[in-house]
C-alpha cells in the first residue's frame, strides 16, 4: 500500500466512499476525505453538500448560526443564510419538532 492510499480507497474506484464526488475531486478540489462520505460529520454526505446544497463539506454549520447544515435542510431553513435561532421560522419549526417528540400537538 502506498502512503497516499487509505485502506478503504481503491485506485480502481472513482468514488471510494460513495458520496457522489470522485476521489480525485475530493483530494484535489474540495479537501474532503475520500474515504468518509461525510467529512464534517453533520449528517449530509459530501456530494450532497457540494452539489445539492452548496454548503461547505468541511464545516458542519456553514452559515455559523449554531444549527448544523443537516438540521437546517431537514427543517427547511437556509443553511447558507445566517439567521438568529430566535427567528419566527426557526422557532416554529423547532417547536413543532419538539412538540411531536414529546407527544403534544403543535399550535
C-alpha positions in Angstrom: 0.0 0.0 0.0 1.4 3.4 -0.9 1.5 6.2 1.6 -1.3 8.1 -0.2 -3.7 5.1 -0.4 -6.1 4.6 2.6 -7.3 1.1 3.4 -10.8 2.0 2.1 -9.6 3.7 -1.1 -9.1 1.8 -4.3 -7.2 3.0 -7.3 -9.8 1.3 -9.5 -12.8 3.1 -7.9 -13.7 6.6 -8.9 -15.7 7.3 -5.7 -14.4 5.1 -2.8 -16.9 6.4 -0.2 -19.9 6.5 -2.4 -20.8 10.2 -1.7 -21.1 11.3 -5.3 -17.8 13.1 -5.5 -14.9 11.4 -7.4 -11.9 10.7 -5.2 -9.7 12.9 -7.3 -12.0 15.9 -6.7 -12.2 15.2 -3.0 -8.5 15.3 -2.8 -7.6 18.0 -5.3 -10.5 20.4 -5.2 -12.6 20.1 -2.0 -10.1 18.8 0.5 -12.6 16.3 1.8 -11.8 12.8 3.0 -12.3 10.4 0.0 -12.7 7.5 2.5 -15.5 9.1 4.5 -18.8 10.1 2.9 -19.5 12.9 5.4 -16.2 14.6 6.2 -17.6 17.2 8.6 -20.0 14.8 10.4 -23.1 17.0 10.0 -25.2 14.2 8.6 -25.1 15.3 4.9 -22.7 13.5 2.7 -20.0 15.5 0.9 -21.6 15.1 -2.5 -25.0 16.4 -1.3 -23.2 19.4 0.4 -21.3 20.4 -2.8 -23.8 19.5 -5.5 -27.3 19.9 -3.9 -27.0 22.4 -1.1 -23.8 24.3 -1.9 -22.8 24.1 1.7 -19.2 23.6 3.0 -18.4 19.9 3.3 -15.6 20.7 5.7 -17.8 22.8 8.2 -20.8 21.3 9.9 -22.5 24.7 10.3 -21.8 26.5 7.0 -23.6 29.8 7.9 -22.3 29.8 11.6 -25.7 30.3 13.2 -25.5 27.4 15.6 -27.5 24.9 13.6 -25.7 22.3 11.6 -26.4 22.0 7.9 -28.4 18.8 8.1 -30.7 20.2 10.8 -31.3 23.3 8.6 -32.0 21.2 5.5 -34.4 18.9 7.5 -36.2 21.9 8.9 -36.4 23.8 5.6 -34.2 26.7 6.8 -31.4 28.0 4.7 -28.0 26.6 5.7 -26.3 29.4 3.7 -28.2 32.2 5.4 -27.3 33.1 8.9 -30.5 33.6 10.8 -30.9 34.2 14.5 -32.0 31.0 16.2 -34.9 33.0 17.5 -36.3 33.9 14.1 -40.0 33.0 13.9 -39.5 30.4 11.2 -36.8 28.6 13.1 -38.6 28.8 16.4 -41.8 27.5 14.9 -40.2 24.5 13.1 -38.1 23.5 16.2 -41.1 24.0 18.4 -43.2 21.7 16.1 -40.5 19.1 16.1 -40.2 19.2 19.9 -43.9 19.0 20.4 -44.1 15.9 18.2 -41.2 14.4 20.1 -42.9 14.7 23.5 -46.3 13.7 22.1 -48.0 17.1 22.2 -49.7 18.7 19.2 -48.3 21.9 17.8 -50.2 25.1 17.6 
